[in-house]
Amino acid sequence: MGKTQKVATLLGERQKIEKEIEEIQKSCQHPTKSIKNVRERLDSQIMVIRYVCNECYLIIGIPNNDDLQNFLKQ
């Protein structure tokens, strides 16, 4: 298998995985959340602090100033 074909196969697999993750996140009720450092975007190296669902890892919000300060004190 050549490099081009291998890359095309891997990109296809990644697309399927991303779609499956999206479906899981859409159906999740987000019962619990935590404040975590996450990438701003998938292609970014910039880290931001956000609320993230503990079940499906979807970013679900931005913490308020009090929660942010408590997180930074830890």
All heavy atoms as a GROMACS GRO file, in nm:
protein
  603
    1MET      N    1   0.085  -0.117   0.000
    1MET     CA    2   0.000   0.000   0.000
    1MET      C    3   0.090   0.124   0.000
    1MET      O    4   0.177   0.139   0.084
    1MET     CB    5  -0.090  -0.002   0.125
    1MET     CG    6  -0.180   0.118   0.136
    1MET     SD    7  -0.281   0.127   0.287
    1MET     CE    8  -0.373  -0.024   0.286
    2GLY      N    9   0.066   0.213  -0.093
    2GLY     CA   10   0.145   0.335  -0.104
    2GLY      C   11   0.105   0.436   0.003
    2GLY      O   12   0.002   0.424   0.068
    3LYS      N   13   0.190   0.536   0.019
    3LYS     CA   14   0.164   0.638   0.120
    3LYS      C   15   0.034   0.712   0.093
    3LYS      O   16  -0.043   0.740   0.186
    3LYS     CB   17   0.280   0.738   0.124
    3LYS     CG   18   0.406   0.681   0.185
    3LYS     CD   19   0.515   0.787   0.190
    3LYS     CE   20   0.642   0.727   0.245
    3LYS     NZ   21   0.751   0.827   0.252
    4THR      N   22   0.008   0.746  -0.032
    4THR     CA   23  -0.114   0.820  -0.065
    4THR      C   24  -0.237   0.740  -0.028
    4THR      O   25  -0.332   0.794   0.030
    4THR     CB   26  -0.115   0.854  -0.216
    4THR    OG1   27   0.004   0.925  -0.247
    4THR    CG2   28  -0.235   0.936  -0.252
    5GLN      N   29  -0.237   0.613  -0.061
    5GLN     CA   30  -0.352   0.528  -0.030
    5GLN      C   31  -0.367   0.512   0.122
    5GLN      O   32  -0.479   0.514   0.174
    5GLN     CB   33  -0.335   0.392  -0.096
    5GLN     CG   34  -0.459   0.304  -0.084
    5GLN     CD   35  -0.441   0.173  -0.158
    5GLN    OE1   36  -0.332   0.140  -0.203
    5GLN    NE2   37  -0.549   0.097  -0.169
    6LYS      N   38  -0.256   0.497   0.192
    6LYS     CA   39  -0.259   0.482   0.338
    6LYS      C   40  -0.317   0.607   0.403
    6LYS      O   41  -0.402   0.599   0.492
    6LYS     CB   42  -0.117   0.454   0.390
    6LYS     CG   43  -0.107   0.441   0.540
    6LYS     CD   44  -0.168   0.313   0.589
    6LYS     CE   45  -0.138   0.294   0.737
    6LYS     NZ   46  -0.200   0.176   0.791
    7VAL      N   47  -0.273   0.724   0.357
    7VAL     CA   48  -0.324   0.851   0.411
    7VAL      C   49  -0.474   0.863   0.383
    7VAL      O   50  -0.551   0.901   0.470
    7VAL     CB   51  -0.246   0.971   0.353
    7VAL    CG1   52  -0.314   1.102   0.387
    7VAL    CG2   53  -0.102   0.971   0.404
    8ALA      N   54  -0.517   0.830   0.263
    8ALA     CA   55  -0.659   0.837   0.228
    8ALA      C   56  -0.741   0.743   0.317
    8ALA      O   57  -0.850   0.780   0.364
    8ALA     CB   58  -0.678   0.802   0.081
    9THR      N   59  -0.690   0.624   0.342
    9THR     CA   60  -0.758   0.529   0.430
    9THR      C   61  -0.769   0.583   0.572
    9THR      O   62  -0.876   0.578   0.633
    9THR     CB   63  -0.683   0.394   0.431
    9THR    OG1   64  -0.676   0.343   0.298
    9THR    CG2   65  -0.751   0.293   0.522
   10LEU      N   66  -0.660   0.637   0.624
   10LEU     CA   67  -0.661   0.692   0.760
   10LEU      C   68  -0.754   0.812   0.772
   10LEU      O   69  -0.826   0.826   0.871
   10LEU     CB   70  -0.519   0.730   0.802
   10LEU     CG   71  -0.423   0.613   0.824
   10LEU    CD1   72  -0.281   0.664   0.845
   10LEU    CD2   73  -0.466   0.528   0.942
   11LEU      N   74  -0.756   0.898   0.672
   11LEU     CA   75  -0.847   1.012   0.673
   11LEU      C   76  -0.992   0.968   0.671
   11LEU      O   77  -1.077   1.027   0.740
   11LEU     CB   78  -0.817   1.106   0.556
   11LEU     CG   79  -0.688   1.187   0.566
   11LEU    CD1   80  -0.661   1.262   0.436
   11LEU    CD2   81  -0.691   1.282   0.684
   12GLY      N   82  -1.022   0.865   0.596
   12GLY     CA   83  -1.157   0.809   0.593
   12GLY      C   84  -1.197   0.753   0.729
   12GLY      O   85  -1.310   0.774   0.776
   13GLU      N   86  -1.105   0.683   0.794
   13GLU     CA   87  -1.131   0.628   0.926
   13GLU      C   88  -1.153   0.739   1.028
   13GLU      O   89  -1.243   0.731   1.112
   13GLU     CB   90  -1.016   0.538   0.971
   13GLU     CG   91  -1.006   0.407   0.897
   13GLU     CD   92  -0.885   0.325   0.937
   13GLU    OE1   93  -0.827   0.350   1.046
   13GLU    OE2   94  -0.844   0.238   0.858
   14ARG      N   95  -1.071   0.844   1.019
   14ARG     CA   96  -1.084   0.957   1.112
   14ARG      C   97  -1.222   1.022   1.096
   14ARG      O   98  -1.287   1.057   1.195
   14ARG     CB   99  -0.974   1.060   1.088
   14ARG     CG  100  -0.985   1.179   1.185
   14ARG     CD  101  -0.868   1.270   1.177
   14ARG     NE  102  -0.880   1.354   1.058
   14ARG     CZ  103  -0.793   1.448   1.026
   14ARG    NH1  104  -0.686   1.466   1.100
   14ARG    NH2  105  -0.810   1.520   0.917
   15GLN      N  106  -1.268   1.037   0.972
   15GLN     CA  107  -1.397   1.098   0.948
   15GLN      C  108  -1.509   1.015   1.010
   15GLN      O  109  -1.602   1.068   1.072
   15GLN     CB  110  -1.420   1.115   0.797
   15GLN     CG  111  -1.543   1.193   0.762
   15GLN     CD  112  -1.554   1.216   0.613
   15GLN    OE1  113  -1.497   1.143   0.532
   15GLN    NE2  114  -1.629   1.318   0.576
   16LYS      N  115  -1.499   0.882   0.996
   16LYS     CA  116  -1.600   0.793   1.056
   16LYS      C  117  -1.599   0.805   1.209
   16LYS      O  118  -1.704   0.810   1.272
   16LYS     CB  119  -1.574   0.648   1.016
   16LYS     CG  120  -1.607   0.617   0.872
   16LYS     CD  121  -1.572   0.473   0.841
   16LYS     CE  122  -1.585   0.444   0.692
   16LYS     NZ  123  -1.542   0.308   0.659
   17ILE      N  124  -1.479   0.809   1.268
   17ILE     CA  125  -1.466   0.820   1.413
   17ILE      C  126  -1.523   0.953   1.462
   17ILE      O  127  -1.596   0.958   1.561
   17ILE     CB  128  -1.320   0.802   1.456
   17ILE    CG1  129  -1.276   0.658   1.432
   17ILE    CG2  130  -1.300   0.842   1.603
   17ILE    CD1  131  -1.126   0.635   1.443
   18GLU      N  132  -1.490   1.062   1.393
   18GLU     CA  133  -1.540   1.193   1.432
   18GLU      C  134  -1.692   1.199   1.425
   18GLU      O  135  -1.757   1.258   1.512
   18GLU     CB  136  -1.478   1.302   1.345
   18GLU     CG  137  -1.332   1.328   1.376
   18GLU     CD  138  -1.264   1.422   1.278
   18GLU    OE1  139  -1.324   1.460   1.176
   18GLU    OE2  140  -1.149   1.459   1.306
   19LYS      N  141  -1.751   1.136   1.325
   19LYS     CA  142  -1.897   1.133   1.311
   19LYS      C  143  -1.959   1.053   1.426
   19LYS      O  144  -2.061   1.093   1.482
   19LYS     CB  145  -1.938   1.074   1.177
   19LYS     CG  146  -2.085   1.083   1.150
   19LYS     CD  147  -2.120   1.045   1.010
   19LYS     CE  148  -2.270   1.062   0.989
   19LYS     NZ  149  -2.308   1.069   0.852
   20GLU      N  150  -1.898   0.940   1.462
   20GLU     CA  151  -1.948   0.858   1.572
   20GLU      C  152  -1.941   0.935   1.704
   20GLU      O  153  -2.034   0.932   1.784
   20GLU     CB  154  -1.870   0.728   1.581
   20GLU     CG  155  -1.925   0.631   1.682
   20GLU     CD  156  -1.854   0.496   1.680
   20GLU    OE1  157  -1.777   0.469   1.587
   20GLU    OE2  158  -1.877   0.419   1.775
   21ILE      N  159  -1.830   1.004   1.727
   21ILE     CA  160  -1.816   1.085   1.848
   21ILE      C  161  -1.923   1.193   1.852
   21ILE      O  162  -1.986   1.216   1.956
   21ILE     CB  163  -1.674   1.147   1.856
   21ILE    CG1  164  -1.570   1.038   1.884
   21ILE    CG2  165  -1.668   1.256   1.964
   21ILE    CD1  166  -1.427   1.084   1.871
   22GLU      N  167  -1.946   1.259   1.740
   22GLU     CA  168  -2.048   1.365   1.732
   22GLU      C  169  -2.186   1.310   1.768
   22GLU      O  170  -2.262   1.374   1.842
   22GLU     CB  171  -2.049   1.425   1.592
   22GLU     CG  172  -2.143   1.541   1.575
   22GLU     CD  173  -2.138   1.598   1.434
   22GLU    OE1  174  -2.032   1.595   1.371
   22GLU    OE2  175  -2.245   1.647   1.390
   23GLU      N  176  -2.220   1.192   1.718
   23GLU     CA  177  -2.350   1.130   1.748
   23GLU      C  178  -2.362   1.097   1.896
   23GLU      O  179  -2.468   1.118   1.957
   23GLU     CB  180  -2.369   1.005   1.662
   23GLU     CG  181  -2.391   1.036   1.515
   23GLU     CD  182  -2.392   0.912   1.427
   23GLU    OE1  183  -2.390   0.799   1.481
   23GLU    OE2  184  -2.394   0.930   1.304
   24ILE      N  185  -2.255   1.046   1.955
   24ILE     CA  186  -2.256   1.015   2.099
   24ILE      C  187  -2.275   1.143   2.180
   24ILE      O  188  -2.353   1.147   2.274
   24ILE     CB  189  -2.125   0.942   2.140
   24ILE    CG1  190  -2.122   0.802   2.079
   24ILE    CG2  191  -2.112   0.936   2.292
   24ILE    CD1  192  -1.987   0.733   2.089
   25GLN      N  193  -2.204   1.249   2.142
   25GLN     CA  194  -2.214   1.375   2.215
   25GLN      C  195  -2.352   1.438   2.201
   25GLN      O  196  -2.404   1.497   2.295
   25GLN     CB  197  -2.105   1.472   2.168
   25GLN     CG  198  -1.967   1.430   2.213
   25GLN     CD  199  -1.856   1.515   2.158
   25GLN    OE1  200  -1.867   1.575   2.051
   25GLN    NE2  201  -1.746   1.521   2.231
   26LYS      N  202  -2.415   1.423   2.084
   26LYS     CA  203  -2.550   1.477   2.065
   26LYS      C  204  -2.652   1.405   2.153
   26LYS      O  205  -2.746   1.467   2.202
   26LYS     CB  206  -2.593   1.464   1.919
   26LYS     CG  207  -2.536   1.569   1.829
   26LYS     CD  208  -2.589   1.551   1.688
   26LYS     CE  209  -2.531   1.653   1.593
   26LYS     NZ  210  -2.578   1.635   1.455
   27SER      N  211  -2.634   1.276   2.173
   27SER     CA  212  -2.730   1.199   2.251
   27SER      C  213  -2.703   1.204   2.402
   27SER      O  214  -2.788   1.163   2.480
   27SER     CB  215  -2.732   1.053   2.204
   27SER     OG  216  -2.609   0.990   2.235
   28CYS      N  217  -2.589   1.256   2.442
   28CYS     CA  218  -2.552   1.262   2.584
   28CYS      C  219  -2.635   1.369   2.655
   28CYS      O  220  -2.661   1.476   2.601
   28CYS     CB  221  -2.403   1.293   2.597
   28CYS     SG  222  -2.345   1.297   2.769
   29GLN      N  223  -2.674   1.340   2.778
   29GLN     CA  224  -2.750   1.436   2.860
   29GLN      C  225  -2.658   1.527   2.941
   29GLN      O  226  -2.706   1.616   3.012
   29GLN     CB  227  -2.844   1.359   2.954
   29GLN     CG  228  -2.947   1.276   2.882
   29GLN     CD  229  -3.044   1.361   2.802
   29GLN    OE1  230  -3.093   1.461   2.850
   29GLN    NE2  231  -3.068   1.322   2.678
   30HIS      N  232  -2.528   1.504   2.936
   30HIS     CA  233  -2.426   1.581   3.009
   30HIS      C  234  -2.459   1.591   3.158
   30HIS      O  235  -2.477   1.700   3.213
   30HIS     CB  236  -2.408   1.720   2.948
   30HIS     CG  237  -2.399   1.722   2.799
   30HIS    ND1  238  -2.302   1.653   2.729
   30HIS    CD2  239  -2.477   1.783   2.706
   30HIS    CE1  240  -2.320   1.673   2.600
   30HIS    NE2  241  -2.426   1.750   2.583
   31PRO      N  242  -2.467   1.475   3.226
   31PRO     CA  243  -2.510   1.475   3.367
   31PRO      C  244  -2.409   1.541   3.462
   31PRO      O  245  -2.450   1.598   3.563
   31PRO     CB  246  -2.526   1.327   3.398
   31PRO     CG  247  -2.436   1.257   3.301
   31PRO     CD  248  -2.439   1.342   3.176
   32THR      N  249  -2.282   1.533   3.433
   32THR     CA  250  -2.181   1.594   3.520
   32THR      C  251  -2.080   1.669   3.435
   32THR      O  252  -2.052   1.629   3.321
   32THR     CB  253  -2.107   1.489   3.605
   32THR    OG1  254  -2.047   1.392   3.519
   32THR    CG2  255  -2.200   1.420   3.703
   33LYS      N  256  -2.026   1.775   3.492
   33LYS     CA  257  -1.928   1.854   3.418
   33LYS      C  258  -1.814   1.891   3.510
   33LYS      O  259  -1.829   1.898   3.632
   33LYS     CB  260  -1.991   1.978   3.357
   33LYS     CG  261  -2.045   2.077   3.459
   33LYS     CD  262  -2.112   2.194   3.392
   33LYS     CE  263  -2.169   2.291   3.497
   33LYS     NZ  264  -2.239   2.402   3.437
   34SER      N  265  -1.698   1.917   3.450
   34SER     CA  266  -1.578   1.959   3.521
   34SER      C  267  -1.514   2.072   3.444
   34SER      O  268  -1.533   2.085   3.323
   34SER     CB  269  -1.477   1.844   3.532
   34SER     OG  270  -1.531   1.736   3.602
   35ILE      N  271  -1.434   2.150   3.514
   35ILE     CA  272  -1.356   2.254   3.448
   35ILE      C  273  -1.223   2.192   3.408
   35ILE      O  274  -1.155   2.131   3.491
   35ILE     CB  275  -1.336   2.375   3.540
   35ILE    CG1  276  -1.470   2.437   3.575
   35ILE    CG2  277  -1.245   2.477   3.475
   35ILE    CD1  278  -1.461   2.551   3.674
   36LYS      N  279  -1.186   2.208   3.280
   36LYS     CA  280  -1.062   2.148   3.230
   36LYS      C  281  -0.995   2.241   3.131
   36LYS      O  282  -1.058   2.328   3.071
   36LYS     CB  283  -1.091   2.016   3.159
   36LYS     CG  284  -1.150   1.911   3.249
   36LYS     CD  285  -1.171   1.780   3.177
   36LYS     CE  286  -1.232   1.680   3.273
   36LYS     NZ  287  -1.244   1.549   3.218
   37ASN      N  288  -0.865   2.220   3.114
   37ASN     CA  289  -0.791   2.286   3.006
   37ASN      C  290  -0.812   2.205   2.880
   37ASN      O  291  -0.787   2.084   2.879
   37ASN     CB  292  -0.640   2.290   3.037
   37ASN     CG  293  -0.605   2.398   3.135
   37ASN    OD1  294  -0.655   2.509   3.124
   37ASN    ND2  295  -0.518   2.368   3.229
   38VAL      N  296  -0.856   2.270   2.773
   38VAL     CA  297  -0.875   2.202   2.645
   38VAL      C  298  -0.819   2.289   2.533
   38VAL      O  299  -0.800   2.409   2.551
   38VAL     CB  300  -1.026   2.174   2.618
   38VAL    CG1  301  -1.083   2.077   2.719
   38VAL    CG2  302  -1.107   2.302   2.619
   39ARG      N  303  -0.795   2.228   2.419
   39ARG     CA  304  -0.750   2.305   2.303
   39ARG      C  305  -0.862   2.396   2.256
   39ARG      O  306  -0.979   2.356   2.255
   39ARG     CB  307  -0.712   2.213   2.188
   39ARG     CG  308  -0.580   2.146   2.208
   39ARG     CD  309  -0.544   2.072   2.083
   39ARG     NE  310  -0.418   2.004   2.099
   39ARG     CZ  311  -0.363   1.931   2.006
   39ARG    NH1  312  -0.423   1.914   1.891
   39ARG    NH2  313  -0.248   1.874   2.028
   40GLU      N  314  -0.825   2.515   2.213
   40GLU     CA  315  -0.924   2.609   2.162
   40GLU      C  316  -0.997   2.552   2.040
   40GLU      O  317  -1.117   2.561   2.027
   40GLU     CB  318  -0.857   2.741   2.127
   40GLU     CG  319  -0.951   2.851   2.088
   40GLU     CD  320  -0.880   2.982   2.065
   40GLU    OE1  321  -0.765   2.982   2.015
   40GLU    OE2  322  -0.940   3.085   2.095
   41ARG      N  323  -0.919   2.492   1.950
   41ARG     CA  324  -0.972   2.423   1.832
   41ARG      C  325  -0.884   2.300   1.811
   41ARG      O  326  -0.775   2.290   1.865
   41ARG     CB  327  -0.964   2.512   1.707
   41ARG     CG  328  -1.054   2.634   1.709
   41ARG     CD  329  -1.042   2.714   1.579
   41ARG     NE  330  -0.905   2.739   1.538
   41ARG     CZ  331  -0.830   2.842   1.581
   41ARG    NH1  332  -0.879   2.928   1.666
   41ARG    NH2  333  -0.706   2.857   1.539
   42LEU      N  334  -0.931   2.208   1.730
   42LEU     CA  335  -0.852   2.086   1.704
   42LEU      C  336  -0.718   2.116   1.642
   42LEU      O  337  -0.619   2.049   1.668
   42LEU     CB  338  -0.931   1.990   1.613
   42LEU     CG  339  -1.048   1.919   1.678
   42LEU    CD1  340  -1.122   1.834   1.574
   42LEU    CD2  341  -1.005   1.833   1.794
   43ASP      N  342  -0.711   2.220   1.558
   43ASP     CA  343  -0.587   2.252   1.489
   43ASP      C  344  -0.504   2.357   1.562
   43ASP      O  345  -0.410   2.410   1.508
   43ASP     CB  346  -0.616   2.298   1.346
   43ASP     CG  347  -0.700   2.425   1.342
   43ASP    OD1  348  -0.759   2.460   1.445
   43ASP    OD2  349  -0.707   2.487   1.235
   44SER      N  350  -0.539   2.387   1.687
   44SER     CA  351  -0.475   2.493   1.762
   44SER      C  352  -0.389   2.437   1.875
   44SER      O  353  -0.418   2.332   1.930
   44SER     CB  354  -0.581   2.586   1.820
   44SER     OG  355  -0.523   2.683   1.903
   45GLN      N  356  -0.286   2.510   1.909
   45GLN     CA  357  -0.203   2.475   2.025
   45GLN      C  358  -0.244   2.556   2.148
   45GLN      O  359  -0.193   2.534   2.257
   45GLN     CB  360  -0.055   2.500   1.993
   45GLN     CG  361  -0.001   2.412   1.883
   45GLN     CD  362  -0.004   2.266   1.920
   45GLN    OE1  363   0.025   2.229   2.034
   45GLN    NE2  364  -0.040   2.181   1.826
   46ILE      N  365  -0.336   2.652   2.131
   46ILE     CA  366  -0.379   2.739   2.239
   46ILE      C  367  -0.475   2.662   2.331
   46ILE      O  368  -0.571   2.602   2.285
   46ILE     CB  369  -0.448   2.865   2.183
   46ILE    CG1  370  -0.349   2.944   2.098
   46ILE    CG2  371  -0.506   2.950   2.295
   46ILE    CD1  372  -0.411   3.057   2.020
   47MET      N  373  -0.445   2.668   2.460
   47MET     CA  374  -0.529   2.601   2.559
   47MET      C  375  -0.622   2.704   2.623
   47MET      O  376  -0.582   2.817   2.649
   47MET     CB  377  -0.443   2.535   2.666
   47MET     CG  378  -0.346   2.430   2.612
   47MET     SD  379  -0.429   2.292   2.532
   47MET     CE  380  -0.486   2.201   2.673
   48VAL      N  381  -0.747   2.663   2.648
   48VAL     CA  382  -0.847   2.747   2.714
   48VAL      C  383  -0.912   2.666   2.825
   48VAL      O  384  -0.908   2.543   2.824
   48VAL     CB  385  -0.954   2.798   2.614
   48VAL    CG1  386  -0.894   2.894   2.514
   48VAL    CG2  387  -1.022   2.685   2.543
   49ILE      N  388  -0.972   2.734   2.920
   49ILE     CA  389  -1.039   2.667   3.032
   49ILE      C  390  -1.189   2.668   3.003
   49ILE      O  391  -1.249   2.774   2.980
   49ILE     CB  392  -1.007   2.739   3.164
   49ILE    CG1  393  -0.856   2.734   3.190
   49ILE    CG2  394  -1.084   2.675   3.279
   49ILE    CD1  395  -0.810   2.818   3.306
   50ARG      N  396  -1.249   2.549   3.004
   50ARG     CA  397  -1.391   2.535   2.971
   50ARG      C  398  -1.455   2.428   3.059
   50ARG      O  399  -1.388   2.343   3.116
   50ARG     CB  400  -1.408   2.492   2.824
   50ARG     CG  401  -1.357   2.591   2.723
   50ARG     CD  402  -1.445   2.714   2.718
   50ARG     NE  403  -1.406   2.805   2.612
   50ARG     CZ  404  -1.337   2.917   2.630
   50ARG    NH1  405  -1.298   2.952   2.751
   50ARG    NH2  406  -1.306   2.995   2.528
   51TYR      N  407  -1.589   2.434   3.068
   51TYR     CA  408  -1.663   2.323   3.127
   51TYR      C  409  -1.670   2.213   3.023
   51TYR      O  410  -1.701   2.236   2.907
   51TYR     CB  411  -1.807   2.364   3.161
   51TYR     CG  412  -1.821   2.440   3.291
   51TYR    CD1  413  -1.866   2.571   3.291
   51TYR    CD2  414  -1.791   2.380   3.412
   51TYR    CE1  415  -1.881   2.641   3.410
   51TYR    CE2  416  -1.805   2.449   3.531
   51TYR     CZ  417  -1.850   2.579   3.529
   51TYR     OH  418  -1.864   2.647   3.646
   52VAL      N  419  -1.643   2.090   3.067
   52VAL     CA  420  -1.643   1.974   2.978
   52VAL      C  421  -1.726   1.864   3.042
   52VAL      O  422  -1.716   1.839   3.162
   52VAL     CB  423  -1.498   1.924   2.953
   52VAL    CG1  424  -1.497   1.800   2.867
   52VAL    CG2  425  -1.413   2.033   2.892
   53CYS      N  426  -1.812   1.801   2.963
   53CYS     CA  427  -1.893   1.688   3.011
   53CYS      C  428  -1.800   1.573   3.050
   53CYS      O  429  -1.710   1.537   2.973
   53CYS     CB  430  -1.990   1.644   2.902
   53CYS     SG  431  -2.086   1.497   2.947
   54ASN      N  432  -1.823   1.515   3.167
   54ASN     CA  433  -1.739   1.403   3.213
   54ASN      C  434  -1.769   1.273   3.139
   54ASN      O  435  -1.688   1.182   3.140
   54ASN     CB  436  -1.759   1.381   3.363
   54ASN     CG  437  -1.702   1.494   3.446
   54ASN    OD1  438  -1.618   1.571   3.400
   54ASN    ND2  439  -1.749   1.505   3.568
   55GLU      N  440  -1.885   1.265   3.074
   55GLU     CA  441  -1.925   1.144   3.005
   55GLU      C  442  -1.875   1.140   2.860
   55GLU      O  443  -1.821   1.040   2.815
   55GLU     CB  444  -2.078   1.131   3.006
   55GLU     CG  445  -2.139   1.124   3.143
   55GLU     CD  446  -2.109   0.995   3.215
   55GLU    OE1  447  -2.109   0.889   3.149
   55GLU    OE2  448  -2.086   1.000   3.337
   56CYS      N  449  -1.897   1.250   2.785
   56CYS     CA  450  -1.870   1.247   2.641
   56CYS      C  451  -1.759   1.344   2.598
   56CYS      O  452  -1.726   1.352   2.481
   56CYS     CB  453  -1.997   1.278   2.563
   56CYS     SG  454  -2.054   1.448   2.577
   57TYR      N  455  -1.704   1.420   2.693
   57TYR     CA  456  -1.594   1.514   2.668
   57TYR      C  457  -1.630   1.630   2.576
   57TYR      O  458  -1.542   1.692   2.518
   57TYR     CB  459  -1.470   1.441   2.616
   57TYR     CG  460  -1.418   1.337   2.712
   57TYR    CD1  461  -1.441   1.202   2.689
   57TYR    CD2  462  -1.352   1.374   2.827
   57TYR    CE1  463  -1.396   1.106   2.778
   57TYR    CE2  464  -1.306   1.279   2.917
   57TYR     CZ  465  -1.328   1.145   2.892
   57TYR     OH  466  -1.285   1.052   2.981
   58LEU      N  467  -1.758   1.664   2.566
   58LEU     CA  468  -1.800   1.778   2.486
   58LEU      C  469  -1.782   1.905   2.568
   58LEU      O  470  -1.814   1.909   2.686
   58LEU     CB  471  -1.948   1.764   2.446
   58LEU     CG  472  -2.006   1.880   2.364
   58LEU    CD1  473  -1.943   1.880   2.224
   58LEU    CD2  474  -2.157   1.867   2.353
   59ILE      N  475  -1.730   2.010   2.505
   59ILE     CA  476  -1.720   2.140   2.571
   59ILE      C  477  -1.862   2.195   2.580
   59ILE      O  478  -1.931   2.209   2.479
   59ILE     CB  479  -1.629   2.235   2.492
   59ILE    CG1  480  -1.486   2.181   2.490
   59ILE    CG2  481  -1.635   2.375   2.550
   59ILE    CD1  482  -1.392   2.257   2.399
   60ILE      N  483  -1.905   2.225   2.704
   60ILE     CA  484  -2.044   2.266   2.722
   60ILE      C  485  -2.059   2.405   2.782
   60ILE      O  486  -2.172   2.449   2.805
   60ILE     CB  487  -2.122   2.162   2.806
   60ILE    CG1  488  -2.053   2.136   2.940
   60ILE    CG2  489  -2.142   2.034   2.730
   60ILE    CD1  490  -2.130   2.044   3.031
   61GLY      N  491  -1.951   2.474   2.806
   61GLY     CA  492  -1.968   2.609   2.858
   61GLY      C  493  -1.838   2.673   2.900
   61GLY      O  494  -1.731   2.612   2.898
   62ILE      N  495  -1.851   2.799   2.939
   62ILE     CA  496  -1.738   2.878   2.986
   62ILE      C  497  -1.762   2.906   3.134
   62ILE      O  498  -1.870   2.955   3.171
   62ILE     CB  499  -1.727   3.010   2.907
   62ILE    CG1  500  -1.706   2.981   2.759
   62ILE    CG2  501  -1.614   3.097   2.962
   62ILE    CD1  502  -1.711   3.103   2.670
   63PRO      N  503  -1.665   2.878   3.220
   63PRO     CA  504  -1.685   2.902   3.363
   63PRO      C  505  -1.693   3.052   3.394
   63PRO      O  506  -1.630   3.133   3.327
   63PRO     CB  507  -1.562   2.838   3.428
   63PRO     CG  508  -1.464   2.814   3.321
   63PRO     CD  509  -1.537   2.816   3.191
   64ASN      N  510  -1.771   3.084   3.498
   64ASN     CA  511  -1.777   3.224   3.540
   64ASN      C  512  -1.649   3.260   3.615
   64ASN      O  513  -1.566   3.173   3.643
   64ASN     CB  514  -1.904   3.250   3.624
   64ASN     CG  515  -1.907   3.169   3.751
   64ASN    OD1  516  -1.804   3.143   3.813
   64ASN    ND2  517  -2.027   3.128   3.792
   65ASN      N  518  -1.634   3.385   3.649
   65ASN     CA  519  -1.509   3.431   3.711
   65ASN      C  520  -1.479   3.362   3.844
   65ASN      O  521  -1.364   3.329   3.871
   65ASN     CB  522  -1.511   3.583   3.730
   65ASN     CG  523  -1.490   3.657   3.600
   65ASN    OD1  524  -1.430   3.604   3.506
   65ASN    ND2  525  -1.539   3.779   3.591
   66ASP      N  526  -1.582   3.340   3.927
   66ASP     CA  527  -1.560   3.273   4.056
   66ASP      C  528  -1.511   3.130   4.036
   66ASP      O  529  -1.415   3.087   4.101
   66ASP     CB  530  -1.688   3.273   4.139
   66ASP     CG  531  -1.727   3.413   4.186
   66ASP    OD1  532  -1.638   3.500   4.196
   66ASP    OD2  533  -1.846   3.433   4.214
   67ASP      N  534  -1.578   3.055   3.947
   67ASP     CA  535  -1.536   2.917   3.920
   67ASP      C  536  -1.396   2.913   3.859
   67ASP      O  537  -1.316   2.826   3.891
   67ASP     CB  538  -1.636   2.848   3.827
   67ASP     CG  539  -1.769   2.822   3.894
   67ASP    OD1  540  -1.775   2.825   4.018
   67ASP    OD2  541  -1.867   2.800   3.821
   68LEU      N  542  -1.368   3.009   3.773
   68LEU     CA  543  -1.236   3.016   3.709
   68LEU      C  544  -1.127   3.042   3.813
   68LEU      O  545  -1.023   2.977   3.812
   68LEU     CB  546  -1.237   3.126   3.603
   68LEU     CG  547  -1.113   3.142   3.518
   68LEU    CD1  548  -1.082   3.016   3.441
   68LEU    CD2  549  -1.129   3.259   3.423
   69GLN      N  550  -1.150   3.133   3.904
   69GLN     CA  551  -1.052   3.162   4.010
   69GLN      C  552  -1.031   3.042   4.100
   69GLN      O  553  -0.918   3.011   4.139
   69GLN     CB  554  -1.096   3.284   4.091
   69GLN     CG  555  -1.092   3.414   4.014
   69GLN     CD  556  -0.955   3.445   3.956
   69GLN    OE1  557  -0.852   3.426   4.019
   69GLN    NE2  558  -0.954   3.489   3.830
   70ASN      N  559  -1.138   2.971   4.136
   70ASN     CA  560  -1.125   2.850   4.219
   70ASN      C  561  -1.046   2.743   4.146
   70ASN      O  562  -0.965   2.673   4.207
   70ASN     CB  563  -1.263   2.796   4.257
   70ASN     CG  564  -1.333   2.885   4.358
   70ASN    OD1  565  -1.268   2.956   4.434
   70ASN    ND2  566  -1.465   2.881   4.359
   71PHE      N  567  -1.068   2.729   4.016
   71PHE     CA  568  -0.994   2.631   3.937
   71PHE      C  569  -0.846   2.666   3.932
   71PHE      O  570  -0.760   2.581   3.948
   71PHE     CB  571  -1.051   2.624   3.795
   71PHE     CG  572  -0.972   2.535   3.701
   71PHE    CD1  573  -0.982   2.398   3.710
   71PHE    CD2  574  -0.888   2.588   3.606
   71PHE    CE1  575  -0.911   2.314   3.625
   71PHE    CE2  576  -0.816   2.507   3.520
   71PHE     CZ  577  -0.828   2.370   3.531
   72LEU      N  578  -0.815   2.793   3.914
   72LEU     CA  579  -0.676   2.836   3.903
   72LEU      C  580  -0.601   2.827   4.036
   72LEU      O  581  -0.479   2.812   4.037
   72LEU     CB  582  -0.670   2.980   3.849
   72LEU     CG  583  -0.717   2.996   3.705
   72LEU    CD1  584  -0.722   3.143   3.667
   72LEU    CD2  585  -0.629   2.919   3.608
   73LYS      N  586  -0.673   2.829   4.149
   73LYS     CA  587  -0.610   2.817   4.280
   73LYS      C  588  -0.564   2.673   4.308
   73LYS      O  589  -0.479   2.651   4.391
   73LYS     CB  590  -0.706   2.861   4.390
   73LYS     CG  591  -0.725   3.010   4.395
   73LYS     CD  592  -0.822   3.049   4.504
   73LYS     CE  593  -0.849   3.198   4.503
   73LYS     NZ  594  -0.950   3.235   4.604
   74GLN      N  595  -0.623   2.577   4.240
   74GLN     CA  596  -0.592   2.435   4.265
   74GLN      C  597  -0.453   2.402   4.218
   74GLN      O  598  -0.397   2.441   4.127
   74GLN     CB  599  -0.692   2.344   4.194
   74GLN     CG  600  -0.829   2.358   4.250
   74GLN     CD  601  -0.931   2.272   4.174
   74GLN    OE1  602  -0.899   2.208   4.075
   74GLN    NE2  603  -1.052   2.269   4.223
   0.00000   0.00000   0.00000
